Amino acid sequence: MPSLDVEGYPMAYAEMAYAEAGQGAPLLLVHGTLGDQRSFAPQMEPLGAAWHVIALSMRHCWPGGWQEGGDFTIDRHVADLAGFIRGLGAGKVRLLGHSRGGHIAFRLAERHPELLDALVLAEPGGELDASLGGAPAGGR
């Protein structure tokens, strides 16, 4: 299984691209809290017909193991994702994030817009906070 070293951590990924169609900027897929790169297995082949698709496993997720410590955070994952994109050396990417991966993708777009060509958020999770323009709906 391929991996890319990001700050000393081997970030595992799966990829699929057909020779002609899967050229250009990668389409990078980021999973939710309870997932990993395998979450996108059913989509890899169909998406690979048009793009160079890469499904990433975030830190602490399969095939990596859970490591005690306080770095299962949005900030850590955003930094890892930015490092992974830079490590690809492919320029800007198309980024799709699902659930918690959607929040990570959103924060990456907010902090590193120069890394993105396009952004898709599928059921993004995350905490509403002051950086998103105020208090959560219904909050007082």
ABEGO torsion letter per residue (X at the ends): XBBBBBGGBBBBBBBBBBAAAABEBBBBBBBBAABBAAAAAAAAAAAAAABBBBBBBBBGBOABBBBBEAABBAAAAAAAAAAAAAAAGAEBBBBBBBEAAAAAAAAAAAABAAABABBBBBGBBEBBBAAAGEBBBGBX
